[in-house]
Amino acid sequence: MLDEHDDPPGPRAGRSRRGGAPSPARRRFGRALIAAGTAGALVAALGALAGCGREGTRTAGFRSMDITGAEFGRDFALVDPDGRTRTLAEFRGRAVLLFFGFTQCPDVCPTTLARASEVMQRLGADADRVQVIFITVDPERDTPELLREYTKTFDPRFLGLRGDLAATEATAREFKVFYRKVPTGSTYTMDHTALSFAYDTAGRLRLAVAHGADAEQVAADLKLLLAEAS
């Protein structure tokens, strides 16, 4: 279980690119992302981003938070519904929009994926240069076939990925994503970070996209990332 009060082990997200001690702004950013399991906490997370100087602000053109240079979310090794191990590196050449969630999520996940579907429609032909990835934080219930059917409901091009419990925890740590199982009577639900992450075509993490961002804003940001590669 991740500790909500300290930076999680794994990536050195709090360190500067020069390798010094973690800066206070980077620590605030890491802690806020870990805590961002609810809509209210998202405000705190985005506020922390805005305090990180150049990285973590709304730079000219981008509508989402610019986190260029962040030292986390660098890669994953997870399995697709066909049993193939996929990594972030293999999607270079395309922009990537990535989100963590679970198929039984009642609100945040379906609205985020519905927004992603609208984004793809707004991109037109450029949608072929974008990959949407949905990573489950509930591998105990989200079987490969369930993931396939769930993502296909929103867009057949969307890719659902999963790992075992250890791989899920390791991936969440790498991405500074918070999640936890919450008992609800005889079953359970999941709390989890509601941010999405956008990567450029070189595979670099560039933007943190708030749950409340609309499809027009996200599409505009992805167009800017795609234009950088033109």
C-alpha positions as CSV (number, residue, x, y, z in Angstrom):
1,M,0.0,0.0,0.0
2,L,1.3,3.4,-0.9
3,D,1.9,5.9,1.9
4,E,-0.2,9.0,1.3
5,H,2.1,11.1,3.4
6,D,5.5,10.4,1.8
7,D,6.8,10.2,-1.8
8,P,6.4,6.6,-2.9
9,P,9.5,4.5,-3.6
10,G,10.5,3.9,-7.2
11,P,11.0,6.9,-9.5
12,R,12.8,10.0,-8.2
13,A,10.0,12.3,-9.2
14,G,11.1,14.8,-6.6
15,R,14.6,15.3,-7.9
16,S,15.7,18.0,-10.2
17,R,17.1,17.0,-13.6
18,R,20.6,18.0,-12.2
19,G,20.4,15.2,-9.6
20,G,20.2,17.4,-6.5
21,A,18.0,16.9,-3.5
22,P,14.3,16.8,-4.0
23,S,12.8,20.3,-4.3
24,P,9.9,21.4,-2.1
25,A,7.8,21.9,-5.2
26,R,8.6,18.5,-6.6
27,R,7.7,16.9,-3.2
28,R,4.4,18.8,-3.1
29,F,3.7,17.6,-6.7
30,G,4.4,14.0,-5.8
31,R,2.3,14.0,-2.6
32,A,-0.6,15.8,-4.3
33,L,-0.7,13.2,-7.1
34,I,-0.7,10.4,-4.6
35,A,-3.6,12.0,-2.8
36,A,-5.6,12.8,-5.9
37,G,-8.1,10.0,-5.6
38,T,-11.1,12.3,-5.4
39,A,-12.3,15.3,-7.3
40,G,-11.5,17.5,-4.3
41,A,-7.9,16.2,-4.1
42,L,-7.4,16.9,-7.8
43,V,-7.6,20.6,-7.1
44,A,-4.8,20.2,-4.6
45,A,-2.8,18.2,-7.1
46,L,-3.1,20.8,-9.9
47,G,-2.3,23.5,-7.4
48,A,0.9,21.7,-6.5
49,L,1.7,21.5,-10.2
50,A,1.3,25.2,-10.6
51,G,3.9,25.7,-7.9
52,C,6.6,23.8,-9.7
53,G,7.7,26.7,-11.9
54,R,8.1,26.1,-15.6
55,E,7.3,22.4,-15.3
56,G,3.8,22.1,-13.9
57,T,2.2,25.3,-15.3
58,R,-0.2,26.1,-18.1
59,T,2.3,27.2,-20.7
60,A,1.4,29.1,-23.8
61,G,-0.8,27.0,-26.0
62,F,-1.4,24.1,-23.7
63,R,-4.7,24.0,-21.9
64,S,-3.6,21.2,-19.5
65,M,-0.8,21.3,-16.9
66,D,2.6,21.2,-18.6
67,I,4.8,18.7,-16.6
68,T,7.6,18.4,-19.3
69,G,10.7,17.0,-17.7
70,A,8.9,15.0,-15.0
71,E,11.0,12.1,-13.8
72,F,8.2,9.6,-13.4
73,G,5.8,7.7,-15.7
74,R,8.7,6.6,-17.8
75,D,7.5,3.2,-18.8
76,F,5.5,0.1,-18.0
77,A,5.4,-3.6,-18.8
78,L,1.8,-4.7,-18.8
79,V,-0.3,-7.3,-20.7
80,D,-2.9,-6.6,-23.3
81,P,-6.1,-8.7,-23.7
82,D,-4.3,-10.9,-26.3
83,G,-1.6,-11.8,-23.7
84,R,1.1,-9.7,-25.2
85,T,3.4,-7.7,-23.0
86,R,3.3,-4.0,-24.0
87,T,5.6,-1.2,-23.0
88,L,5.2,2.6,-23.4
89,A,8.3,2.7,-25.6
90,E,6.6,0.8,-28.4
91,F,4.1,3.6,-28.9
92,R,6.7,6.1,-29.9
93,G,5.7,7.9,-33.1
94,R,2.2,8.4,-31.6
95,A,0.9,10.7,-28.9
96,V,-0.4,8.7,-25.9
97,L,-3.3,9.6,-23.6
98,L,-3.1,7.3,-20.6
99,F,-5.5,6.8,-17.7
100,F,-5.7,4.5,-14.6
101,G,-9.1,3.1,-13.6
102,F,-11.3,0.0,-13.4
103,T,-14.2,-1.4,-15.3
104,Q,-16.7,-1.3,-12.5
105,C,-16.0,2.4,-11.8
106,P,-19.4,4.2,-11.7
107,D,-18.5,7.7,-12.9
108,V,-14.9,8.9,-13.3
109,C,-13.7,6.1,-15.6
110,P,-16.7,6.0,-18.0
111,T,-16.7,9.8,-18.3
112,T,-13.0,9.9,-18.9
113,L,-13.1,7.3,-21.6
114,A,-16.2,8.9,-23.2
115,R,-14.3,12.2,-23.3
116,A,-11.4,10.3,-24.9
117,S,-13.8,9.0,-27.5
118,E,-15.0,12.5,-28.3
119,V,-11.3,13.6,-28.5
120,M,-10.6,11.0,-31.1
121,Q,-13.6,12.2,-33.2
122,R,-12.4,15.8,-32.9
123,L,-8.9,14.9,-34.1
124,G,-10.2,13.4,-37.4
125,A,-7.4,11.8,-39.4
126,D,-4.9,12.7,-36.7
127,A,-6.6,10.2,-34.4
128,D,-4.6,7.5,-36.2
129,R,-1.5,9.1,-34.6
130,V,-2.9,8.8,-31.0
131,Q,-3.1,5.8,-28.7
132,V,-5.5,5.8,-25.7
133,I,-4.4,3.5,-23.0
134,F,-6.6,2.4,-20.0
135,I,-4.6,0.6,-17.2
136,T,-6.7,-1.2,-14.6
137,V,-6.1,-0.8,-10.9
138,D,-8.4,-3.8,-10.2
139,P,-6.7,-6.8,-11.9
140,E,-8.5,-9.2,-9.6
141,R,-11.8,-8.5,-11.4
142,D,-10.8,-6.9,-14.7
143,T,-10.0,-10.0,-16.7
144,P,-8.4,-9.7,-20.2
145,E,-11.8,-10.3,-21.9
146,L,-13.6,-7.8,-19.7
147,L,-11.0,-5.2,-20.4
148,R,-11.3,-5.8,-24.2
149,E,-15.1,-5.4,-24.1
150,Y,-15.0,-2.4,-21.8
151,T,-12.6,-0.3,-23.9
152,K,-14.2,-1.4,-27.1
153,T,-17.5,0.1,-25.9
154,F,-15.9,3.5,-26.1
155,D,-13.6,3.1,-29.1
156,P,-12.2,-0.1,-30.7
157,R,-8.8,1.5,-30.9
158,F,-8.5,2.0,-27.2
159,L,-6.1,-0.4,-25.4
160,G,-6.8,-1.9,-22.0
161,L,-3.8,-3.2,-20.0
162,R,-3.4,-5.2,-16.8
163,G,-0.8,-6.8,-14.6
164,D,-0.8,-9.0,-11.6
165,L,-1.1,-7.3,-8.2
166,A,2.6,-6.8,-7.9
167,A,2.9,-5.3,-11.4
168,T,-0.1,-3.1,-10.8
169,E,1.5,-1.7,-7.6
170,A,4.9,-1.2,-9.3
171,T,3.3,0.6,-12.2
172,A,1.2,2.9,-10.0
173,R,4.4,3.7,-8.0
174,E,6.2,4.6,-11.2
175,F,3.4,6.9,-12.3
176,K,2.8,8.4,-8.9
177,V,-0.8,7.1,-9.1
178,F,-2.8,6.5,-5.9
179,Y,-5.3,3.7,-5.6
180,R,-6.9,1.6,-2.9
181,K,-9.6,-1.0,-2.4
182,V,-12.6,0.3,-0.4
183,P,-15.0,-2.3,1.1
184,T,-18.7,-1.8,0.2
185,G,-20.8,-4.4,2.0
186,S,-20.0,-7.8,0.5
187,T,-17.9,-6.4,-2.4
188,Y,-15.6,-3.4,-2.9
189,T,-14.9,-0.4,-5.1
190,M,-11.7,1.4,-5.9
191,D,-10.5,4.9,-5.1
192,H,-7.9,6.1,-7.6
193,T,-6.2,9.1,-9.1
194,A,-8.4,10.8,-11.7
195,L,-5.8,12.5,-13.8
196,S,-4.9,11.4,-17.3
197,F,-1.4,11.7,-18.7
198,A,-0.4,12.8,-22.2
199,Y,2.8,11.9,-23.9
200,D,4.4,13.3,-27.1
201,T,5.4,11.2,-30.0
202,A,8.9,10.9,-28.6
203,G,7.5,9.0,-25.6
204,R,8.0,11.9,-23.1
205,L,5.5,12.7,-20.4
206,R,4.2,16.2,-21.2
207,L,0.8,17.0,-19.7
208,A,-1.3,16.2,-16.7
209,V,-5.0,16.4,-17.8
210,A,-7.6,17.1,-15.2
211,H,-10.7,15.0,-15.0
212,G,-12.8,18.2,-15.5
213,A,-11.1,19.2,-18.8
214,D,-13.4,19.0,-21.8
215,A,-12.8,17.2,-25.1
216,E,-12.1,20.3,-27.0
217,Q,-9.3,21.3,-24.6
218,V,-7.8,17.8,-24.7
219,A,-8.0,17.6,-28.4
220,A,-6.3,21.0,-28.8
221,D,-3.5,19.8,-26.5
222,L,-2.9,16.6,-28.5
223,K,-2.9,18.5,-31.7
224,L,-0.1,20.7,-30.3
225,L,1.9,17.6,-29.3
226,L,1.4,16.1,-32.8
227,A,2.4,19.3,-34.5
228,E,5.7,19.3,-32.7
229,A,6.6,16.1,-34.6
230,S,5.6,17.5,-38.0
